[in-house]
Amino acid sequence: MVKMNPSMVSKEKIMAKSSRPSSVFLLIFLALMFVMEVSLEGAEGSVRREDCPKECARRCSATSHKKPCLFFCNMCCDKCLCVPSGTYGHKGECPCYNNWKTQRGTPKCP
């Protein structure tokens, strides 16, 4: 039978206690990463250039002016790498998309 030195026992307790905060930290870190990933959906840079036509087809699906909508949406997506969710509104998800204006000051992106 092996006798444990009292100093070794206290070291083991300290090691056990010190691993708890790191486990909690790891859990919080993973949760924050998940929240960040979900909140960045639709954000600038979230669309690859090759996905712009598909995203713009979704964005312009409800309009009666499909041709100009698709043209400008693809131009904006190519520049901003972002297309807002839904078929209308939600432009706040993509500041570049939202802030790009025509010479008259009207929104360029649908």
Backbone hydrogen bonds in HBPLUS format (Angstrom, degrees):
<---DONOR---> <-ACCEPTOR-->    atom                        ^
c    i                          cat <-CA-CA->   ^        H-A-AA   ^      H-
h    n   atom  resd res      DA  || num        DHA   H-A  angle D-A-AA Bond
n    s   type  num  typ     dist DA aas  dist angle  dist       angle   num
A0008-MET N   A0005-ASN O   2.90 MM   3  5.24 129.5  2.16 109.1 122.8     1
A0009-VAL N   A0005-ASN O   3.20 MM   4  6.60 151.7  2.28 153.6 161.8     2
A0010-SER N   A0006-PRO O   3.20 MM   4  6.46 161.9  2.23 148.6 152.2     3
A0011-LYS N   A0007-SER O   3.12 MM   4  6.30 148.3  2.23 137.5 146.0     4
A0012-GLU N   A0008-MET O   2.99 MM   4  6.27 152.3  2.06 147.4 154.4     5
A0013-LYS N   A0009-VAL O   3.03 MM   4  6.35 153.1  2.10 147.8 155.2     6
A0014-ILE N   A0010-SER O   2.94 MM   4  6.15 155.6  2.00 145.3 152.0     7
A0015-MET N   A0011-LYS O   2.89 MM   4  6.13 157.8  1.94 147.8 153.8     8
A0016-ALA N   A0012-GLU O   2.94 MM   4  6.15 156.1  2.00 145.3 151.7     9
A0017-LYS N   A0013-LYS O   2.92 MM   4  6.14 158.5  1.97 149.0 154.7    10
A0018-SER N   A0014-ILE O   2.85 MM   4  6.01 155.0  1.91 149.7 156.9    11
A0019-SER N   A0015-MET O   3.16 MM   4  6.28 133.5  2.39 140.2 150.1    12
A0020-ARG N   A0017-LYS O   3.30 MM   3  5.57 143.3  2.45 102.6 112.0    13
A0023-SER N   A0019-SER O   3.01 MM   4  6.17 145.4  2.13 142.4 151.9    14
A0023-SER N   A0020-ARG O   3.08 MM   3  5.09 120.3  2.45  96.9 112.0    15
A0024-VAL N   A0020-ARG O   2.95 MM   4  6.23 158.8  1.99 157.1 162.9    16
A0025-PHE N   A0021-PRO O   2.83 MM   4  6.01 162.0  1.86 149.2 154.7    17
A0026-LEU N   A0022-SER O   2.93 MM   4  6.05 156.7  1.98 140.2 146.4    18
A0027-LEU N   A0023-SER O   2.98 MM   4  6.22 158.5  2.03 146.8 152.3    19
A0028-ILE N   A0024-VAL O   2.94 MM   4  6.20 163.6  1.96 155.4 159.5    20
A0029-PHE N   A0025-PHE O   2.84 MM   4  6.01 160.7  1.88 151.9 157.9    21
A0030-LEU N   A0026-LEU O   2.96 MM   4  6.16 163.3  1.98 151.4 155.1    22
A0031-ALA N   A0027-LEU O   3.01 MM   4  6.20 156.7  2.06 146.7 153.4    23
A0032-LEU N   A0028-ILE O   2.93 MM   4  6.16 159.2  1.98 151.9 157.3    24
A0033-MET N   A0029-PHE O   2.97 MM   4  6.22 155.5  2.03 149.3 156.2    25
A0034-PHE N   A0030-LEU O   3.03 MM   4  6.26 155.0  2.10 145.8 152.0    26
A0035-VAL N   A0031-ALA O   3.01 MM   4  6.29 161.5  2.04 150.2 154.9    27
A0036-MET N   A0032-LEU O   2.87 MM   4  6.07 160.0  1.91 151.2 156.7    28
A0037-GLU N   A0033-MET O   2.98 MM   4  6.16 157.9  2.03 146.2 151.9    29
A0038-VAL N   A0034-PHE O   3.02 MM   4  6.26 162.6  2.05 153.2 157.4    30
A0039-SER N   A0035-VAL O   2.90 MM   4  6.03 159.0  1.94 149.8 156.1    31
A0040-LEU N   A0036-MET O   3.01 MM   4  6.07 130.5  2.26 141.2 152.8    32
A0041-GLU N   A0038-VAL O   3.34 MM   3  5.62 164.6  2.37 106.6 111.1    33
A0043-ALA N   A0040-LEU O   2.85 MM   3  5.01 159.9  1.89 128.0 129.6    34
A0046-SER N   A0043-ALA O   2.93 MM   3  5.50 142.9  2.07 146.5 145.3    35
A0045-GLY N   A0081-LEU O   2.94 MM  36  4.65 128.6  2.21 107.6 122.9    36
A0047-VAL N   A0081-LEU O   3.11 MM  34  5.01 158.9  2.16 136.0 132.3    37
A0051-ASP N   A0048-ARG O   2.81 MM   3  5.31 150.3  1.90 115.2 125.1    38
A0052-CYS N   A0049-ARG O   3.14 MM   3  5.35 161.6  2.18 108.4 114.2    39
A0055-GLU N   A0051-ASP O   3.01 MM   4  6.24 167.0  2.03 160.2 164.3    40
A0056-CYS N   A0052-CYS O   2.81 MM   4  5.90 159.7  1.85 159.5 165.0    41
A0057-ALA N   A0053-PRO O   2.92 MM   4  6.03 146.5  2.04 139.9 148.9    42
A0058-ARG N   A0054-LYS O   3.13 MM   4  6.41 151.1  2.21 143.3 150.5    43
A0059-ARG N   A0055-GLU O   2.92 MM   4  6.19 159.9  1.96 144.6 150.6    44
A0060-CYS N   A0056-CYS O   2.83 MM   4  5.89 157.3  1.88 149.0 153.9    45
A0061-SER N   A0058-ARG O   3.34 MM   3  5.23 166.1  2.36 104.2 107.6    46
A0063-THR N   A0060-CYS O   3.38 MM   3  5.63 161.4  2.42 109.5 114.7    47
A0069-CYS N   A0065-HIS O   3.14 MM   4  6.13 157.5  2.19 152.9 159.6    48
A0070-LEU N   A0066-LYS O   2.79 MM   4  5.90 168.3  1.80 160.1 162.5    49
A0071-PHE N   A0067-LYS O   3.01 MM   4  6.17 159.5  2.06 149.2 155.3    50
A0072-PHE N   A0068-PRO O   2.98 MM   4  6.12 178.2  1.98 155.1 155.3    51
A0073-CYS N   A0069-CYS O   2.83 MM   4  5.82 156.7  1.89 148.7 156.6    52
A0074-ASN N   A0070-LEU O   2.95 MM   4  5.89 164.0  1.97 143.4 147.9    53
A0075-MET N   A0071-PHE O   3.08 MM   4  6.29 152.3  2.15 142.2 150.3    54
A0076-CYS N   A0072-PHE O   2.88 MM   4  6.06 161.7  1.91 150.2 154.9    55
A0077-CYS N   A0073-CYS O   2.78 MM   4  5.94 159.5  1.82 152.0 158.5    56
A0078-ASP N   A0074-ASN O   2.90 MM   4  5.94 155.1  1.96 141.7 148.3    57
A0079-LYS N   A0075-MET O   3.20 MM   4  6.45 146.4  2.32 139.1 147.2    58
A0080-CYS N   A0076-CYS O   2.76 MM   4  5.87 173.4  1.77 159.6 162.0    59
A0081-LEU N   A0077-CYS O   2.63 MM   4  4.75 145.1  1.75 133.7 140.9    60
A0093-GLU N   A0090-HIS O   3.17 MM   3  5.97 169.3  2.18 121.6 124.8    61
A0094-CYS N   A0091-LYS O   3.01 MM   3  5.60 155.6  2.07 116.7 123.3    62
A0098-ASN N   A0094-CYS O   2.83 MM   4  6.02 155.1  1.89 158.1 166.6    63
A0099-ASN N   A0095-PRO O   2.79 MM   4  5.83 152.7  1.86 152.1 158.1    64
A0108-LYS N   A0100-TRP O   3.03 MM   8  5.81 167.6  2.05 148.7 144.9    65
A0102-THR N   A0106-THR O   2.78 MM   4  5.41 159.7  1.82 158.8 165.8    66
A0105-GLY N   A0102-THR O   2.98 MM   3  5.13 157.8  2.03 105.5 112.6    67
